[in-house]
Amino acid sequence: MNHTPDRPTLTLQLAGQLWDFLSAGRGHQACDVLVVCGSYDLRVAEHAAALLQQGIAPYMLISGNTGNWTRDLWNRPEADVFAERVLSLGIKPQQIVLEPQARSFAENLAFARALCPDARRVTFVTKPNSIRRVAQTQPIHWPDIDFSVDAPDFAFPWGVSNMVGVFGLIEEMVGDVHRLLRYPRLGFQQALPIPDEVLDAWQQLIALGYNRHLLRGSALDDLPGPTARPPSPARLHHKTNQM
């Protein structure tokens, strides 16, 4: 009997490994400010509103212009869209500071830091699959603070936003891992050891054709030396038929 998973099942299994790694470390604490990273997922704004209503911070700073996923989604900055949502949930205007220029996590943190120079304890709020990237950006762009990174609590694949869909999120996560590999040597993020099983799943997803959110240049060149290896026969078998 053939126990090899079918293509959709294999893809979800591989993507699930990326999700589990990227979304690890979720939590929040009493803090001076919530820094909300804009995106396509309004559940991030809703979660930030709930945290503020619980009293963990006196106000929130919402940061974001447009990015890869929102430049064609809305005709205004992510910060404005998020602000509209939290206001509809009962957050008072005086509890919101807007930062509508940032186009990356590095800018989210750097611009928020400039607007909140006295903050010593910060909770960042983002999408689950962005938790690791925000955490690795903090030491470079907002060091010397006590921080946590929180996100709405939903599972992959059933909780995925319909703004991007499951396959869009897989593309995004493949890109997230690539950025965790390359950005440290560019000075954008602190380096993070990535388990071999996650890197293996990442390579298999690239071989399956999930490559639209990769950075320019060869992604495999960014792998740690001993981990870089050609796709196994199983990967080559699936390479030509993208979901």
N, C-alpha and C positions, 0 to 999 in steps of 0.2 A: 504494500500500500504506500502511495506517495504522501508523505507528511509535509512536503514543502508548502508553505503558505502561499495562497494566491497573491497576485500583485497588489490589490488594494489592501489586503490584510498585512502583507509585508511592509507596505509603505506606512501604514498607521503604526505598526509596531516600531519601526525605525524612528518615526517622528515622535512617538511617545517617549523614547529615550531622550531626545533633544528637549522635549517639553519638561520632563522631570528634572533635568539638569538646569535648564535656564530659569525655571520658576522656583528653585530652592531658595530658602532664606527669608520667606515672607514673614513680616511682623511689623508692629508699630509700638510707639511709646509716647508718653507725655513729652511734649516738645514745644519749642518756641514758635515754630511755623510748620505748616504742611506745604511742601513743594510738590505741585501736581504737574506731572509731565504730560503734555498734550499728545493726542494720538487720534486714531480713527474710532476708538472704543469709548463710548460715552459712559460705560459702566465704571471707568476709572474716575470720572467726575462724580458719579453717584456714590462711589465708595468714599471718596474724599469728603463729600457732604456728610455722609453718615459718621465719619470719624470726627469731623468738626462738631457735629451735634452731640457727640459723646463727650466733648469737652477736652480732647487730648491736646488741642492747640487753640490759641485765641483767634487765629486767622489763617487763610491759605493764600499762597502765591501760585497762580496758574500760568504756566510757561508753555509757549509753543506758537510758531508761525505755521508753516506747512512743511510737509516732508514727502517721502516717497509715496506714502499711502493716502495722503489727504490733499495733495495739490489739485487733484481732479475731483475731489469729493465735496469740498466746500469752497465758497468764493470769499472766505474770510479766515482769519487766523484760528487755529485750534483753541487758543486761549479764549477767544470771544465765544466760540461755540460751547466750550466747557463752562464758561461763566454763565451763559444763558441757562444751561441745565442746572447748575447748583442754585441759582437764584430761584428757579421754578420749584426747587425742593425746600425752600425756606431759608437758605443762607442769606444773610443781610449784605447789602452792597459794601458796607464798611468793613466786612470781614474778608474782602477779596482784594488782592493786588494782582494786576494783570501784567504779564511780560510777553508781548506778542511778537518777539523777534527771533527767538531761538529756533534753529532748524536741526538740532542734534542734541544728544544727551550732554555732550560737553558744554554746549551753549546753554541748555536748560540749567545746568548747575552753575556755570560761571556767571550768567546773567542774574540768576536768583541770588547768588552770593553777593553780588554788587548791590542788589536792592535790599538785602537783609544782612548788613555787615555785623550786626550785634548778635545774630542767632548763634547759639552754641549747641542746641539740640534740634535736630531736623528729622522729620519723617517724610521721605519721598514716596509719592504714590504714582504707580505706573501700571502697565499691563503685566500679567504674570510672567510672560516669556521675556520681559525686559528687566526683571529683578536683578539678574546677574550683571547685566551691562551697566545698570545704574550704580550698583554696588562697586563695580570696578572703576567707574568714572570718578566717584567721590574722592578717592585719595589724591587724584591729580588736580581736580578743578575746585574742590572745596574741602581741603584738608583741615585737620584740627577741630572737627566737630564730632559730637556724639550723634550717630545717625542710625536709622533703620529704613528699610524699604518695604512698602506694603503694596498690595494689589487686591482687586476683587477676587473672591474665591470661586473659581469655576474650573471645570475639568476639561481636559483634551480627550477626545475631539468634540464631545457633545456640547460644551459650552462656548465654542468658538463663535466670535462675532460674525454675523452675516454680512458685515461690511467687506470682509475679505474672504470668508469661507475657509473650509478646512485646507484646501490646497494652497490658497493664498497664504495662510498662516505657516504652512510647511515651508514655502518659499522664504517667508520672513525669518523663520527659525534657522534655516540653513545660512542665511545672511548674518544672523546674530552670532552664530558660532564663528563664522569667518571673521567678523569684526573683533571678537574676543581673541582670536589668534593674531590678527595683524595690527590692531590698534595700539597695543603696548609698545611696539617698536617705533610707532609714529608719535608717541607721547600723548595719546588721547585717553588711554585707560591703563590701569595697573594690570600686570600679567596675572593670569589665573591658570593653575593646572587643570587641564581638561582630561577626564578619564578616557582611557583607550577605547572603551566600549562606546562612548559618545562620539569620539572621532571616527570610529569605524562606521557607526550609523550615519554620521554626516557624509562620509565619503560614498556610502551606498546610495544615499538620497541624491547626491550630485550625479552619480552614475545613472540614476533613474530619470534624470533630466530636471531636477529641481535646482536651477542655477540662475534664476532671473534676479535674485537679490544679492548675488555675490559681488564683491568688489572687483575692480578691473585687475587683470593679471591672473596668473595661474593660482587658483585657490590651494592646490595641493603643495605649492611651493611654500605656503605659510605653515605647513604642518611641522611639528618637532621632528628632527632628523630620523630617528628610528621608527617613527610611526608612519611616515610617508611610504606608501606602497601602492602598487597597481591594484585595480579592482580584482577581486577574486572571480573565479568562473561564474559564481552565482550572480555577482553584480553584472558581469558582462552579458549574461543571459537576459537581463532585464533592461539593458542600457538603451535600447532603441525605441522603447514604447513608453513614453511618458503618460502618466495619468492626466 
